[in-house]
Amino acid sequence: MNDQRFNPQSVGLLAEGVPFPQGASAPDDPRSDDPGACLFTRWPDNPILTKEALPYPCSGIFNPAAVSLDGETILLARVEDMRGISHLALCRSQDGVTNWSVDPVPTFEPDPVKYPEEQWGFHNPRVSWIEERREFAVVYTTHSRWGPQVSLATTKDFKTFDRWGSILPPGHRDAALFPRRVGGRMAILHRPVIEGRDSSIWIAFSNDLGHWGDHRMLLESRQGPWWDGHHVGVCPPPMETPAGWLVLFYGAGQQAGRHPLRLGLALLDLDDPRRVIHRSQEWVFGPQAPYERDGHRMGIIFPCGWVHDESAGKIRLYYGAARTTVCLAEANFKELVDYARSCPPPK
C-alpha cells in the first residue's frame, strides 16, 4: 500500500484527456497469444446507441453508467448538446442490448443557478446501489470555470434525484463509489489532477457520503513507456468478488502525439481496499474497431458501467466510443477474475 497522503489544497487544474491528433488511428492489438487480450468480445452490432436514438438534437451519446433495475438494464448516459454542454439521459432495455427506450427529454440537467459547479454541465456518471440507504448513488464530474469537481446525487427510481452538490473540490474527476462500507466507512475512488504531473487513482473514506478524508494514492501511473504511464482513472464502480474488489481502470501512455485510452484490471483486498493485491501489466481492451477510432475523440474507449449477469456468468461492459456513441463488450465473469488473480502484485 502506498502511504502517500493527499492534500486537497494542493490540487491544480489540468485539461481533460488527450485525443488522437487528426489523421491518426489507434493500433490493432497484436497480442493474440496474451490471455488478457481475449477477455472482452465486442457486440457484433455495435454501436448499440447513437445520437439518432434521442428524440432531440445532440452531438453524441456516450460514457454511460449501467445498473439492473426491475428486470431491465438502465443506462444513465452522457449526452452532449449542440452547445457542447452535457446532461444525462436515461436509456432502458429488457435484454441490455436491443430495443432501447430513451427518455423524451433530458433526465438530469445542469442547474447552475443553485449549483454553480454545474455551469458547463456533467461528465461521465458512475452509479452504485447503496444497500444500507436502499437507493442508487450517482457520482459525476461537474465542470465550471473553477475546473472539474466530483458531485453526488441519489435516486430510487431515476425519475427524481436528490442533489448533494460537490463532494470533492476542484481538481477532481473520475470518481466511483464502493457499494458498501469497508471497515465501517464508505469508500470512493477518484482521480485528482495536479498541474504538471501524471495523474493516478486515489482512495478516500467517509462516514456519511458527503465528507471525505484519509486520501491515499492507490494505483499510480507507471510513467516511462508503459501503456498507462501518463495517467490512470477508474472506470465502473468496483465489483465485489470472492477474490477481492475487481477494478477496471483506464490508462493513457506518454507516447508523443498518440494517447489512446486502454483498459486494465486490478484486485483490491476485500477488507482493506487500500491494498492492491494484483494489477495487470498488459492492457485487456483497447481501441481497435472503426467506431472507436472515428468520432469526436479518436481512439477513446471509456466505460462507466458494467452489469453482472449472474445467470449467464457474464459481464456486460458499456462504454463510450470515440466520445460519440455507446457500445457493448462482454466477458466471462470467472475468466475476468481468474485473469486478475494471475496478475502480479504491484511493485
Phi and psi restraints in degrees (value plus and minus 20) as a CYANA .aco file:
   2 ASN   PHI    -106.2   -66.2
   2 ASN   PSI     100.6   140.6
   3 ASP   PHI    -110.0   -70.0
   3 ASP   PSI     -12.9    27.1
   4 GLN   PHI     -82.8   -42.8
   4 GLN   PSI     110.4   150.4
   5 ARG   PHI    -123.5   -83.5
   5 ARG   PSI     137.1   177.1
   6 PHE   PHI    -125.9   -85.9
   6 PHE   PSI     109.7   149.7
   7 ASN   PHI    -123.7   -83.7
   7 ASN   PSI      87.6   127.6
   8 PRO   PHI     -77.3   -37.3
   8 PRO   PSI     -46.0    -6.0
   9 GLN   PHI     -95.7   -55.7
   9 GLN   PSI     -32.3     7.7
  10 SER   PHI    -109.0   -69.0
  10 SER   PSI     -19.1    20.9
  11 VAL   PHI    -100.0   -60.0
  11 VAL   PSI     112.6   152.6
  12 GLY   PHI    -123.6   -83.6
  12 GLY   PSI    -185.0  -145.0
  13 LEU   PHI    -141.0  -101.0
  13 LEU   PSI     125.9   165.9
  14 LEU   PHI    -162.9  -122.9
  14 LEU   PSI     123.7   163.7
  15 ALA   PHI     -83.7   -43.7
  15 ALA   PSI     132.5   172.5
  16 GLU   PHI     -94.4   -54.4
  16 GLU   PSI     113.7   153.7
  17 GLY   PHI      40.2    80.2
  17 GLY   PSI     157.6   197.6
  18 VAL   PHI    -166.4  -126.4
  18 VAL   PSI      83.8   123.8
  19 PRO   PHI     -99.4   -59.4
  19 PRO   PSI     144.4   184.4
  20 PHE   PHI     -83.8   -43.8
  20 PHE   PSI     125.1   165.1
  21 PRO   PHI     -89.3   -49.3
  21 PRO   PSI     138.0   178.0
  22 GLN   PHI     -78.4   -38.4
  22 GLN   PSI     115.4   155.4
  23 GLY   PHI      72.2   112.2
  23 GLY   PSI     -32.8     7.2
  24 ALA   PHI    -110.0   -70.0
  24 ALA   PSI     142.2   182.2
  25 SER   PHI    -160.8  -120.8
  25 SER   PSI     133.6   173.6
  26 ALA   PHI     -93.7   -53.7
  26 ALA   PSI     121.2   161.2
  27 PRO   PHI     -92.2   -52.2
  27 PRO   PSI     131.1   171.1
  28 ASP   PHI     -86.6   -46.6
  28 ASP   PSI     134.0   174.0
  29 ASP   PHI    -104.9   -64.9
  29 ASP   PSI      90.9   130.9
  30 PRO   PHI    -106.9   -66.9
  30 PRO   PSI     -16.3    23.7
  31 ARG   PHI    -114.3   -74.3
  31 ARG   PSI      37.9    77.9
  32 SER   PHI     -84.1   -44.1
  32 SER   PSI     -40.4    -0.4
  33 ASP   PHI    -111.4   -71.4
  33 ASP   PSI     -20.0    20.0
  34 ASP   PHI    -114.5   -74.5
  34 ASP   PSI     100.7   140.7
  35 PRO   PHI     -78.6   -38.6
  35 PRO   PSI     -49.9    -9.9
  36 GLY   PHI     -85.1   -45.1
  36 GLY   PSI     -47.1    -7.1
  37 ALA   PHI     -94.1   -54.1
  37 ALA   PSI     -31.9     8.1
  38 CYS   PHI    -131.6   -91.6
  38 CYS   PSI      -9.4    30.6
  39 LEU   PHI     -89.7   -49.7
  39 LEU   PSI     -62.5   -22.5
  40 PHE   PHI    -123.7   -83.7
  40 PHE   PSI     118.9   158.9
  41 THR   PHI    -139.1   -99.1
  41 THR   PSI     104.2   144.2
  42 ARG   PHI     -88.8   -48.8
  42 ARG   PSI     123.0   163.0
  43 TRP   PHI     -86.4   -46.4
  43 TRP   PSI     112.0   152.0
  44 PRO   PHI     -84.6   -44.6
  44 PRO   PSI     -41.9    -1.9
  45 ASP   PHI    -124.2   -84.2
  45 ASP   PSI       6.2    46.2
  46 ASN   PHI     -80.3   -40.3
  46 ASN   PSI     130.5   170.5
  47 PRO   PHI     -95.1   -55.1
  47 PRO   PSI     133.0   173.0
  48 ILE   PHI    -109.8   -69.8
  48 ILE   PSI     -37.2     2.8
  49 LEU   PHI    -162.8  -122.8
  49 LEU   PSI     112.3   152.3
  50 THR   PHI    -147.8  -107.8
  50 THR   PSI     153.7   193.7
  51 LYS   PHI     -82.2   -42.2
  51 LYS   PSI     -42.2    -2.2
  52 GLU   PHI     -87.6   -47.6
  52 GLU   PSI     -36.5     3.5
  53 ALA   PHI     -95.1   -55.1
  53 ALA   PSI     -35.6     4.4
  54 LEU   PHI    -109.9   -69.9
  54 LEU   PSI     121.8   161.8
  55 PRO   PHI    -103.4   -63.4
  55 PRO   PSI      -6.9    33.1
  56 TYR   PHI    -163.3  -123.3
  56 TYR   PSI     138.6   178.6
  57 PRO   PHI     -86.1   -46.1
  57 PRO   PSI     122.0   162.0
  58 CYS   PHI    -180.0  -140.0
  58 CYS   PSI     148.0   188.0
  59 SER   PHI    -118.2   -78.2
  59 SER   PSI     -33.6     6.4
  60 GLY   PHI     156.3   196.3
  60 GLY   PSI     137.4   177.4
  61 ILE   PHI    -150.1  -110.1
  61 ILE   PSI     110.5   150.5
  62 PHE   PHI    -187.0  -147.0
  62 PHE   PSI     155.3   195.3
  63 ASN   PHI      30.1    70.1
  63 ASN   PSI      38.7    78.7
  64 PRO   PHI    -107.5   -67.5
  64 PRO   PSI     123.7   163.7
  65 ALA   PHI     -96.3   -56.3
  65 ALA   PSI     139.2   179.2
  66 ALA   PHI    -165.6  -125.6
  66 ALA   PSI     117.3   157.3
  67 VAL   PHI    -168.0  -128.0
  67 VAL   PSI     145.5   185.5
  68 SER   PHI    -123.0   -83.0
  68 SER   PSI     117.2   157.2
  69 LEU   PHI    -171.9  -131.9
  69 LEU   PSI     100.9   140.9
  70 ASP   PHI      32.8    72.8
  70 ASP   PSI      24.4    64.4
  71 GLY   PHI      58.5    98.5
  71 GLY   PSI     -15.2    24.8
  72 GLU   PHI    -137.8   -97.8
  72 GLU   PSI     138.1   178.1
  73 THR   PHI    -114.3   -74.3
  73 THR   PSI     108.6   148.6
  74 ILE   PHI    -130.8   -90.8
  74 ILE   PSI     106.1   146.1
  75 LEU   PHI    -130.6   -90.6
  75 LEU   PSI     113.2   153.2
  76 LEU   PHI    -131.7   -91.7
  76 LEU   PSI      77.1   117.1
  77 ALA   PHI    -121.1   -81.1
  77 ALA   PSI     128.4   168.4
  78 ARG   PHI     -98.4   -58.4
  78 ARG   PSI     110.3   150.3
  79 VAL   PHI    -143.5  -103.5
  79 VAL   PSI     106.3   146.3
  80 GLU   PHI    -117.9   -77.9
  80 GLU   PSI     101.9   141.9
  81 ASP   PHI    -101.5   -61.5
  81 ASP   PSI    -196.7  -156.7
  82 MET   PHI     -95.0   -55.0
  82 MET   PSI     -25.4    14.6
  83 ARG   PHI    -110.1   -70.1
  83 ARG   PSI     -38.1     1.9
  84 GLY   PHI      78.6   118.6
  84 GLY   PSI     -12.9    27.1
  85 ILE   PHI    -121.5   -81.5
  85 ILE   PSI     115.8   155.8
  86 SER   PHI    -121.2   -81.2
  86 SER   PSI     125.0   165.0
  87 HIS   PHI    -149.6  -109.6
  87 HIS   PSI    -196.5  -156.5
  88 LEU   PHI    -135.0   -95.0
  88 LEU   PSI     119.1   159.1
  89 ALA   PHI    -144.2  -104.2
  89 ALA   PSI     118.9   158.9
  90 LEU   PHI    -111.5   -71.5
  90 LEU   PSI     111.2   151.2
  91 CYS   PHI    -146.7  -106.7
  91 CYS   PSI     115.8   155.8
  92 ARG   PHI    -144.9  -104.9
  92 ARG   PSI     125.4   165.4
  93 SER   PHI    -170.7  -130.7
  93 SER   PSI     120.4   160.4
  94 GLN   PHI     -90.0   -50.0
  94 GLN   PSI     -56.8   -16.8
  95 ASP   PHI    -126.5   -86.5
  95 ASP   PSI     -20.6    19.4
  96 GLY   PHI      55.0    95.0
  96 GLY   PSI      -9.1    30.9
  97 VAL   PHI    -153.4  -113.4
  97 VAL   PSI     -65.8   -25.8
  98 THR   PHI    -146.0  -106.0
  98 THR   PSI     153.4   193.4
  99 ASN   PHI      31.8    71.8
  99 ASN   PSI      33.7    73.7
 100 TRP   PHI     -95.3   -55.3
 100 TRP   PSI     116.0   156.0
 101 SER   PHI    -128.0   -88.0
 101 SER   PSI     105.7   145.7
 102 VAL   PHI    -132.5   -92.5
 102 VAL   PSI     115.4   155.4
 103 ASP   PHI     -71.5   -31.5
 103 ASP   PSI     118.6   158.6
 104 PRO   PHI     -89.7   -49.7
 104 PRO   PSI     -39.2     0.8
 105 VAL   PHI    -151.2  -111.2
 105 VAL   PSI     142.0   182.0
 106 PRO   PHI     -72.6   -32.6
 106 PRO   PSI     113.6   153.6
 107 THR   PHI     -97.6   -57.6
 107 THR   PSI     -61.3   -21.3
 108 PHE   PHI    -161.4  -121.4
 108 PHE   PSI      87.9   127.9
 109 GLU   PHI    -129.0   -89.0
 109 GLU   PSI     134.1   174.1
 110 PRO   PHI     -81.0   -41.0
 110 PRO   PSI     125.6   165.6
 111 ASP   PHI    -149.7  -109.7
 111 ASP   PSI      53.6    93.6
 112 PRO   PHI     -88.6   -48.6
 112 PRO   PSI     -34.8     5.2
 113 VAL   PHI     -90.0   -50.0
 113 VAL   PSI     -67.4   -27.4
 114 LYS   PHI    -105.3   -65.3
 114 LYS   PSI     -49.6    -9.6
 115 TYR   PHI    -149.3  -109.3
 115 TYR   PSI      65.1   105.1
 116 PRO   PHI     -81.6   -41.6
 116 PRO   PSI     -40.5    -0.5
 117 GLU   PHI     -87.4   -47.4
 117 GLU   PSI     -32.0     8.0
 118 GLU   PHI    -113.2   -73.2
 118 GLU   PSI      -5.3    34.7
 119 GLN   PHI     -69.8   -29.8
 119 GLN   PSI     -63.3   -23.3
 120 TRP   PHI    -131.0   -91.0
 120 TRP   PSI       1.7    41.7
 121 GLY   PHI      76.3   116.3
 121 GLY   PSI    -193.4  -153.4
 122 PHE   PHI    -130.2   -90.2
 122 PHE   PSI     132.4   172.4
 123 HIS   PHI    -152.4  -112.4
 123 HIS   PSI     119.4   159.4
 124 ASN   PHI      33.8    73.8
 124 ASN   PSI      52.2    92.2
 125 PRO   PHI     -94.5   -54.5
 125 PRO   PSI     130.9   170.9
 126 ARG   PHI    -146.6  -106.6
 126 ARG   PSI     117.7   157.7
 127 VAL   PHI    -139.7   -99.7
 127 VAL   PSI     111.2   151.2
 128 SER   PHI    -146.3  -106.3
 128 SER   PSI     117.4   157.4
 129 TRP   PHI    -102.9   -62.9
 129 TRP   PSI     100.4   140.4
 130 ILE   PHI    -121.6   -81.6
 130 ILE   PSI      81.2   121.2
 131 GLU   PHI     -79.8   -39.8
 131 GLU   PSI     -62.1   -22.1
 132 GLU   PHI     -86.0   -46.0
 132 GLU   PSI     -42.6    -2.6
 133 ARG   PHI    -119.4   -79.4
 133 ARG   PSI     -31.6     8.4
 134 ARG   PHI      35.1    75.1
 134 ARG   PSI      24.4    64.4
 135 GLU   PHI    -178.2  -138.2
 135 GLU   PSI     146.2   186.2
 136 PHE   PHI    -109.8   -69.8
 136 PHE   PSI     122.5   162.5
 137 ALA   PHI    -131.0   -91.0
 137 ALA   PSI     106.6   146.6
 138 VAL   PHI    -128.9   -88.9
 138 VAL   PSI      96.1   136.1
 139 VAL   PHI    -126.6   -86.6
 139 VAL   PSI     119.1   159.1
 140 TYR   PHI    -171.2  -131.2
 140 TYR   PSI     137.4   177.4
 141 THR   PHI    -112.0   -72.0
 141 THR   PSI     105.3   145.3
 142 THR   PHI    -121.9   -81.9
 142 THR   PSI     131.4   171.4
 143 HIS   PHI    -149.6  -109.6
 143 HIS   PSI     118.8   158.8
 144 SER   PHI    -175.9  -135.9
 144 SER   PSI    -194.4  -154.4
 145 ARG   PHI     -86.7   -46.7
 145 ARG   PSI     -31.6     8.4
 146 TRP   PHI    -108.8   -68.8
 146 TRP   PSI     -22.7    17.3
 147 GLY   PHI      80.1   120.1
 147 GLY   PSI    -198.3  -158.3
 148 PRO   PHI     -95.3   -55.3
 148 PRO   PSI     124.2   164.2
 149 GLN   PHI    -156.4  -116.4
 149 GLN   PSI     143.3   183.3
 150 VAL   PHI    -123.4   -83.4
 150 VAL   PSI     107.6   147.6
 151 SER   PHI    -140.4  -100.4
 151 SER   PSI     145.6   185.6
 152 LEU   PHI    -153.8  -113.8
 152 LEU   PSI     120.5   160.5
 153 ALA   PHI    -159.0  -119.0
 153 ALA   PSI     130.4   170.4
 154 THR   PHI    -141.0  -101.0
 154 THR   PSI     132.6   172.6
 155 THR   PHI    -176.9  -136.9
 155 THR   PSI     131.3   171.3
 156 LYS   PHI    -123.2   -83.2
 156 LYS   PSI     -42.3    -2.3
 157 ASP   PHI    -156.9  -116.9
 157 ASP   PSI     -19.8    20.2
 158 PHE   PHI      41.8    81.8
 158 PHE   PSI       0.0    40.0
 159 LYS   PHI    -127.0   -87.0
 159 LYS   PSI     -62.0   -22.0
 160 THR   PHI    -141.1  -101.1
 160 THR   PSI     124.9   164.9
 161 PHE   PHI    -148.9  -108.9
 161 PHE   PSI     119.8   159.8
 162 ASP   PHI    -123.2   -83.2
 162 ASP   PSI      87.6   127.6
 163 ARG   PHI     -97.3   -57.3
 163 ARG   PSI     112.8   152.8
 164 TRP   PHI    -119.1   -79.1
 164 TRP   PSI     -33.6     6.4
 165 GLY   PHI      62.5   102.5
 165 GLY   PSI    -183.6  -143.6
 166 SER   PHI     -91.7   -51.7
 166 SER   PSI     111.9   151.9
 167 ILE   PHI    -133.5   -93.5
 167 ILE   PSI     -34.3     5.7
 168 LEU   PHI    -153.0  -113.0
 168 LEU   PSI     118.4   158.4
 169 PRO   PHI     -93.9   -53.9
 169 PRO   PSI     155.0   195.0
 170 PRO   PHI     -72.0   -32.0
 170 PRO   PSI     122.2   162.2
 171 GLY   PHI      81.2   121.2
 171 GLY   PSI     -11.4    28.6
 172 HIS   PHI    -140.8  -100.8
 172 HIS   PSI     127.3   167.3
 173 ARG   PHI    -178.4  -138.4
 173 ARG   PSI     158.6   198.6
 174 ASP   PHI      32.9    72.9
 174 ASP   PSI      45.1    85.1
 175 ALA   PHI    -129.5   -89.5
 175 ALA   PSI     129.2   169.2
 176 ALA   PHI    -167.8  -127.8
 176 ALA   PSI     114.2   154.2
 177 LEU   PHI    -109.6   -69.6
 177 LEU   PSI     123.1   163.1
 178 PHE   PHI     -91.6   -51.6
 178 PHE   PSI     128.3   168.3
 179 PRO   PHI     -99.0   -59.0
 179 PRO   PSI     -30.6     9.4
 180 ARG   PHI    -168.8  -128.8
 180 ARG   PSI     149.2   189.2
 181 ARG   PHI     -89.5   -49.5
 181 ARG   PSI     125.5   165.5
 182 VAL   PHI    -146.7  -106.7
 182 VAL   PSI     101.0   141.0
 183 GLY   PHI      42.5    82.5
 183 GLY   PSI      10.5    50.5
 184 GLY   PHI      65.3   105.3
 184 GLY   PSI     -20.9    19.1
 185 ARG   PHI    -148.6  -108.6
 185 ARG   PSI     130.0   170.0
 186 MET   PHI     -93.7   -53.7
 186 MET   PSI     132.8   172.8
 187 ALA   PHI    -151.7  -111.7
 187 ALA   PSI     130.7   170.7
 188 ILE   PHI    -159.5  -119.5
 188 ILE   PSI     120.9   160.9
 189 LEU   PHI    -119.4   -79.4
 189 LEU   PSI     122.1   162.1
 190 HIS   PHI    -174.8  -134.8
 190 HIS   PSI     149.0   189.0
 191 ARG   PHI    -145.9  -105.9
 191 ARG   PSI      77.7   117.7
 192 PRO   PHI     -91.5   -51.5
 192 PRO   PSI     118.4   158.4
 193 VAL   PHI    -131.8   -91.8
 193 VAL   PSI      94.1   134.1
 194 ILE   PHI    -129.9   -89.9
 194 ILE   PSI     104.9   144.9
 195 GLU   PHI     -77.1   -37.1
 195 GLU   PSI     109.4   149.4
 196 GLY   PHI      62.1   102.1
 196 GLY   PSI     -13.4    26.6
 197 ARG   PHI    -148.8  -108.8
 197 ARG   PSI     133.7   173.7
 198 ASP   PHI     -84.2   -44.2
 198 ASP   PSI     133.4   173.4
 199 SER   PHI    -133.1   -93.1
 199 SER   PSI     130.7   170.7
 200 SER   PHI    -156.2  -116.2
 200 SER   PSI     152.7   192.7
 201 ILE   PHI    -109.9   -69.9
 201 ILE   PSI     110.9   150.9
 202 TRP   PHI    -136.0   -96.0
 202 TRP   PSI     142.4   182.4
 203 ILE   PHI    -144.3  -104.3
 203 ILE   PSI     124.9   164.9
 204 ALA   PHI    -160.9  -120.9
 204 ALA   PSI     147.0   187.0
 205 PHE   PHI    -153.9  -113.9
 205 PHE   PSI     134.5   174.5
 206 SER   PHI    -171.7  -131.7
 206 SER   PSI     131.0   171.0
 207 ASN   PHI    -111.8   -71.8
 207 ASN   PSI     -38.8     1.2
 208 ASP   PHI    -155.7  -115.7
 208 ASP   PSI     -11.5    28.5
 209 LEU   PHI      53.6    93.6
 209 LEU   PSI     -35.1     4.9
 210 GLY   PHI    -120.9   -80.9
 210 GLY   PSI     -45.0    -5.0
 211 HIS   PHI    -145.2  -105.2
 211 HIS   PSI     102.9   142.9
 212 TRP   PHI    -140.1  -100.1
 212 TRP   PSI     120.9   160.9
 213 GLY   PHI    -173.2  -133.2
 213 GLY   PSI    -187.9  -147.9
 214 ASP   PHI      33.8    73.8
 214 ASP   PSI      27.2    67.2
 215 HIS   PHI     -92.9   -52.9
 215 HIS   PSI     112.4   152.4
 216 ARG   PHI    -161.6  -121.6
 216 ARG   PSI     125.3   165.3
 217 MET   PHI     -88.3   -48.3
 217 MET   PSI     118.2   158.2
 218 LEU   PHI    -137.3   -97.3
 218 LEU   PSI     -80.8   -40.8
 219 LEU   PHI    -138.6   -98.6
 219 LEU   PSI      91.4   131.4
 220 GLU   PHI    -113.0   -73.0
 220 GLU   PSI     123.2   163.2
 221 SER   PHI     -82.1   -42.1
 221 SER   PSI     120.1   160.1
 222 ARG   PHI    -106.7   -66.7
 222 ARG   PSI     -29.8    10.2
 223 GLN   PHI      42.1    82.1
 223 GLN   PSI    -191.5  -151.5
 224 GLY   PHI      40.2    80.2
 224 GLY   PSI    -168.6  -128.6
 225 PRO   PHI    -105.8   -65.8
 225 PRO   PSI     -17.3    22.7
 226 TRP   PHI     -79.8   -39.8
 226 TRP   PSI     132.4   172.4
 227 TRP   PHI     -83.4   -43.4
 227 TRP   PSI     -45.2    -5.2
 228 ASP   PHI    -134.7   -94.7
 228 ASP   PSI      17.2    57.2
 229 GLY   PHI    -102.0   -62.0
 229 GLY   PSI     -36.4     3.6
 230 HIS   PHI    -118.9   -78.9
 230 HIS   PSI     -74.6   -34.6
 231 HIS   PHI    -173.1  -133.1
 231 HIS   PSI     135.2   175.2
 232 VAL   PHI    -153.0  -113.0
 232 VAL   PSI     130.3   170.3
 233 GLY   PHI    -170.8  -130.8
 233 GLY   PSI     135.7   175.7
 234 VAL   PHI     -94.5   -54.5
 234 VAL   PSI     128.4   168.4
 235 CYS   PHI    -119.7   -79.7
 235 CYS   PSI    -127.6   -87.6
 236 PRO   PHI     -92.8   -52.8
 236 PRO   PSI     151.8   191.8
 237 PRO   PHI     -80.7   -40.7
 237 PRO   PSI     130.4   170.4
 238 PRO   PHI     -76.8   -36.8
 238 PRO   PSI     123.0   163.0
 239 MET   PHI    -130.5   -90.5
 239 MET   PSI     108.8   148.8
 240 GLU   PHI     -97.3   -57.3
 240 GLU   PSI     109.4   149.4
 241 THR   PHI    -154.7  -114.7
 241 THR   PSI     143.2   183.2
 242 PRO   PHI     -79.7   -39.7
 242 PRO   PSI     -44.2    -4.2
 243 ALA   PHI    -106.6   -66.6
 243 ALA   PSI     -31.4     8.6
 244 GLY   PHI     120.6   160.6
 244 GLY   PSI    -198.9  -158.9
 245 TRP   PHI     -97.7   -57.7
 245 TRP   PSI      97.4   137.4
 246 LEU   PHI    -104.5   -64.5
 246 LEU   PSI     103.6   143.6
 247 VAL   PHI    -139.2   -99.2
 247 VAL   PSI     106.4   146.4
 248 LEU   PHI    -121.1   -81.1
 248 LEU   PSI     105.0   145.0
 249 PHE   PHI    -147.9  -107.9
 249 PHE   PSI     137.0   177.0
 250 TYR   PHI    -125.7   -85.7
 250 TYR   PSI     136.2   176.2
 251 GLY   PHI    -162.6  -122.6
 251 GLY   PSI     132.0   172.0
 252 ALA   PHI    -150.8  -110.8
 252 ALA   PSI     121.4   161.4
 253 GLY   PHI    -112.3   -72.3
 253 GLY   PSI    -194.6  -154.6
 254 GLN   PHI    -130.4   -90.4
 254 GLN   PSI      -5.6    34.4
 255 GLN   PHI     -80.8   -40.8
 255 GLN   PSI     115.8   155.8
 256 ALA   PHI     -80.7   -40.7
 256 ALA   PSI     101.9   141.9
 257 GLY   PHI      60.6   100.6
 257 GLY   PSI     -26.4    13.6
 258 ARG   PHI    -158.0  -118.0
 258 ARG   PSI      98.5   138.5
 259 HIS   PHI    -156.0  -116.0
 259 HIS   PSI      44.0    84.0
 260 PRO   PHI     -86.8   -46.8
 260 PRO   PSI     129.5   169.5
 261 LEU   PHI    -110.4   -70.4
 261 LEU   PSI     109.7   149.7
 262 ARG   PHI    -145.5  -105.5
 262 ARG   PSI     146.5   186.5
 263 LEU   PHI    -136.2   -96.2
 263 LEU   PSI     123.6   163.6
 264 GLY   PHI    -152.9  -112.9
 264 GLY   PSI     152.1   192.1
 265 LEU   PHI    -141.9  -101.9
 265 LEU   PSI     129.5   169.5
 266 ALA   PHI    -164.9  -124.9
 266 ALA   PSI     136.6   176.6
 267 LEU   PHI    -140.9  -100.9
 267 LEU   PSI     112.1   152.1
 268 LEU   PHI    -128.9   -88.9
 268 LEU   PSI     130.1   170.1
 269 ASP   PHI     -80.5   -40.5
 269 ASP   PSI     113.5   153.5
 270 LEU   PHI     -82.8   -42.8
 270 LEU   PSI     -58.5   -18.5
 271 ASP   PHI    -109.1   -69.1
 271 ASP   PSI     -43.9    -3.9
 272 ASP   PHI    -159.3  -119.3
 272 ASP   PSI      64.6   104.6
 273 PRO   PHI     -88.3   -48.3
 273 PRO   PSI     -20.6    19.4
 274 ARG   PHI     -93.1   -53.1
 274 ARG   PSI     -31.0     9.0
 275 ARG   PHI    -123.9   -83.9
 275 ARG   PSI      94.3   134.3
 276 VAL   PHI    -105.2   -65.2
 276 VAL   PSI     100.6   140.6
 277 ILE   PHI    -120.0   -80.0
 277 ILE   PSI     -44.7    -4.7
 278 HIS   PHI    -167.9  -127.9
 278 HIS   PSI     125.9   165.9
 279 ARG   PHI    -168.1  -128.1
 279 ARG   PSI     110.1   150.1
 280 SER   PHI     -89.4   -49.4
 280 SER   PSI     118.7   158.7
 281 GLN   PHI    -105.6   -65.6
 281 GLN   PSI     -52.1   -12.1
 282 GLU   PHI    -117.4   -77.4
 282 GLU   PSI     135.6   175.6
 283 TRP   PHI     -96.9   -56.9
 283 TRP   PSI     133.2   173.2
 284 VAL   PHI    -130.6   -90.6
 284 VAL   PSI     -30.6     9.4
 285 PHE   PHI    -179.3  -139.3
 285 PHE   PSI     111.9   151.9
 286 GLY   PHI    -166.0  -126.0
 286 GLY   PSI     145.2   185.2
 287 PRO   PHI     -84.7   -44.7
 287 PRO   PSI     107.1   147.1
 288 GLN   PHI    -165.7  -125.7
 288 GLN   PSI     -61.1   -21.1
 289 ALA   PHI     -95.2   -55.2
 289 ALA   PSI     136.4   176.4
 290 PRO   PHI     -76.5   -36.5
 290 PRO   PSI     -58.0   -18.0
 291 TYR   PHI     -92.5   -52.5
 291 TYR   PSI     -31.8     8.2
 292 GLU   PHI    -112.2   -72.2
 292 GLU   PSI     -36.2     3.8
 293 ARG   PHI    -117.7   -77.7
 293 ARG   PSI     -42.4    -2.4
 294 ASP   PHI    -139.8   -99.8
 294 ASP   PSI      97.2   137.2
 295 GLY   PHI     147.8   187.8
 295 GLY   PSI    -180.5  -140.5
 296 HIS   PHI     -87.0   -47.0
 296 HIS   PSI     -53.1   -13.1
 297 ARG   PHI    -151.0  -111.0
 297 ARG   PSI      77.4   117.4
 298 MET   PHI     -87.0   -47.0
 298 MET   PSI     117.6   157.6
 299 GLY   PHI      56.8    96.8
 299 GLY   PSI       1.0    41.0
 300 ILE   PHI    -131.1   -91.1
 300 ILE   PSI     101.7   141.7
 301 ILE   PHI    -136.6   -96.6
 301 ILE   PSI     111.4   151.4
 302 PHE   PHI    -162.1  -122.1
 302 PHE   PSI      76.1   116.1
 303 PRO   PHI    -109.8   -69.8
 303 PRO   PSI     112.8   152.8
 304 CYS   PHI    -136.4   -96.4
 304 CYS   PSI     -23.2    16.8
 305 GLY   PHI    -169.6  -129.6
 305 GLY   PSI     125.3   165.3
 306 TRP   PHI    -162.2  -122.2
 306 TRP   PSI     133.2   173.2
 307 VAL   PHI    -147.8  -107.8
 307 VAL   PSI     110.1   150.1
 308 HIS   PHI    -113.3   -73.3
 308 HIS   PSI      89.4   129.4
 309 ASP   PHI    -107.3   -67.3
 309 ASP   PSI      73.2   113.2
 310 GLU   PHI     -85.6   -45.6
 310 GLU   PSI     -54.3   -14.3
 311 SER   PHI     -86.5   -46.5
 311 SER   PSI     -52.7   -12.7
 312 ALA   PHI    -115.5   -75.5
 312 ALA   PSI     -29.5    10.5
 313 GLY   PHI      47.8    87.8
 313 GLY   PSI      10.7    50.7
 314 LYS   PHI    -144.5  -104.5
 314 LYS   PSI     136.1   176.1
 315 ILE   PHI    -129.6   -89.6
 315 ILE   PSI     108.2   148.2
 316 ARG   PHI    -121.3   -81.3
 316 ARG   PSI     100.1   140.1
 317 LEU   PHI    -126.1   -86.1
 317 LEU   PSI     101.7   141.7
 318 TYR   PHI    -125.3   -85.3
 318 TYR   PSI     108.0   148.0
 319 TYR   PHI    -161.9  -121.9
 319 TYR   PSI     134.4   174.4
 320 GLY   PHI    -104.3   -64.3
 320 GLY   PSI     117.0   157.0
 321 ALA   PHI    -132.1   -92.1
 321 ALA   PSI     100.7   140.7
 322 ALA   PHI      34.6    74.6
 322 ALA   PSI       8.6    48.6
 323 ARG   PHI      33.3    73.3
 323 ARG   PSI      18.7    58.7
 324 THR   PHI    -156.1  -116.1
 324 THR   PSI     -62.3   -22.3
 325 THR   PHI    -154.8  -114.8
 325 THR   PSI     150.4   190.4
 326 VAL   PHI    -125.2   -85.2
 326 VAL   PSI     111.3   151.3
 327 CYS   PHI    -148.2  -108.2
 327 CYS   PSI     149.7   189.7
 328 LEU   PHI    -153.2  -113.2
 328 LEU   PSI     118.4   158.4
 329 ALA   PHI    -154.1  -114.1
 329 ALA   PSI     130.2   170.2
 330 GLU   PHI    -140.1  -100.1
 330 GLU   PSI     132.7   172.7
 331 ALA   PHI    -166.2  -126.2
 331 ALA   PSI     133.7   173.7
 332 ASN   PHI     -97.0   -57.0
 332 ASN   PSI     106.7   146.7
 333 PHE   PHI     -79.7   -39.7
 333 PHE   PSI     -67.7   -27.7
 334 LYS   PHI     -82.4   -42.4
 334 LYS   PSI     -60.3   -20.3
 335 GLU   PHI     -85.0   -45.0
 335 GLU   PSI     -57.6   -17.6
 336 LEU   PHI     -81.4   -41.4
 336 LEU   PSI     -68.7   -28.7
 337 VAL   PHI     -86.4   -46.4
 337 VAL   PSI     -62.7   -22.7
 338 ASP   PHI     -82.2   -42.2
 338 ASP   PSI     -60.2   -20.2
 339 TYR   PHI     -84.7   -44.7
 339 TYR   PSI     -65.0   -25.0
 340 ALA   PHI     -80.0   -40.0
 340 ALA   PSI     -59.7   -19.7
 341 ARG   PHI     -87.3   -47.3
 341 ARG   PSI     -45.9    -5.9
 342 SER   PHI     -99.5   -59.5
 342 SER   PSI     -32.7     7.3
 343 CYS   PHI     -96.2   -56.2
 343 CYS   PSI     132.3   172.3
 344 PRO   PHI     -93.2   -53.2
 344 PRO   PSI     138.3   178.3
 345 PRO   PHI     -87.8   -47.8
 345 PRO   PSI     130.2   170.2
 346 PRO   PHI     -86.3   -46.3
 346 PRO   PSI     127.1   167.1
